[in-house]
Amino acid sequence: MKVERYIVFLLAAVLIGCQREPSVTPDVQRCTPMPDGGRASACACALDGKGYVFGGRDSKGEYLNDLWVYDPSHDSWTDLGPTPLTARVNATMAGHESKLYMGLGYSAKKAYQDSAYLQDWWEYTPATSTWKRLTDYPNTYTIAATSFAWEDGVFALYAFWQGFSQYVCRYDIPSDTWSVWPDNHDRALSNAGGRGAWHKGWFYFGGGYNTHNLNQWYAVDITRDEWVRRASIPGKGREFGACAAGMDHVYLFGGRHFGGDMTGGEVFDSYLRYSPDKDGWEWCGTMPFGRAENLIAFSIDGRVYFGLGENEKGETIAEVWRVEN
């Protein structure tokens, strides 16, 4: 029995070692760290050539409601101050036509308090620093939704409440209304902590957790709600990483492989990139700041920025890096 366990352990170590061997080494450059010491479980997006970061929790575990902007032309951060939103973690945000759309998430430090699953939805106009409360989200599956803007709407999909969801909801900007799309059994498995990014007319989405870690990866034609299964994410399944698209690739950073005593609770220090043209994955090596989950990523002018989050000890990360190729 001991010999069998040793063999299983050895094989697992070999496989993990193979996964960590980079097949490509992108050029990454360090950016100015976030001045407040970083944060975990924040949300982020790009808008008009700048990156925005909202909420999350700090190194002391306090929930935040402030908004920051990163300007890549000056490699600098600006604190835009507190927002009208309740402090929260695992919110979501998307940029569209010089406005930010944001909300959802969770506001309590104890699990399973229904009132803490936040459904509020807001519009922020950076040019005038003005906020507008919009129509609330149509359900309470609000933890760690994935969002993106397309045409005149913002999509918010998947997320967690009292279980894992496959919800796809669309916010129509002109009419200030939400619609819940009909069930579609071709979608990715219901999960929480999955990640995705918009790239050249397709939304790429996968990973997450649903009683076990998932390796699923899909290309989505959102106008038809058509989900096409693509090459699975290699290695262990992962949740609560970060995802953003560059010019030619979709990048997936960090995250956690959650499990029991047999599978461990590994926080990843690796990142990968997916080529839509080749339907293939490449390992890019380790992130400069080591292991991280609950981190953020966004893309500006084809460059991918990634960082923040927390390490395996729960310590927040302030570093931000840029992928050049």
Buried (B, 14 or more C-beta within 10 A) or exposed (E): EEEEEEEEEEEBEEEBEEBBEBEEEBEBEEBBBBEBEBBBBBBBBBBEEBBBBBBBBBBEEEBBBBBBBBBBEEEEBEEBEEBEBBBBBBBBBBBBEEBBBBBBBBBBEEEEEEEBBBBBBBBBEBEEEEBEEBBEBBBBBBBBBBBBBBEEBBBBBBBBBEEBBBBBBBBBBEEEEBEEBEEEEEBBBBBBBBBBBBBEEBBBBBBBBBEEBBBBBBBBEBEEEBBEEBBBBBBBBBBBBBBBBBEBBBBBBBBBBBBEEEBBEBBBBBBBBBEBEEEEBBBBBBBEBBBBBBBBBBBBEEBBBBBBBBBBEEEBBBBBBBBEB
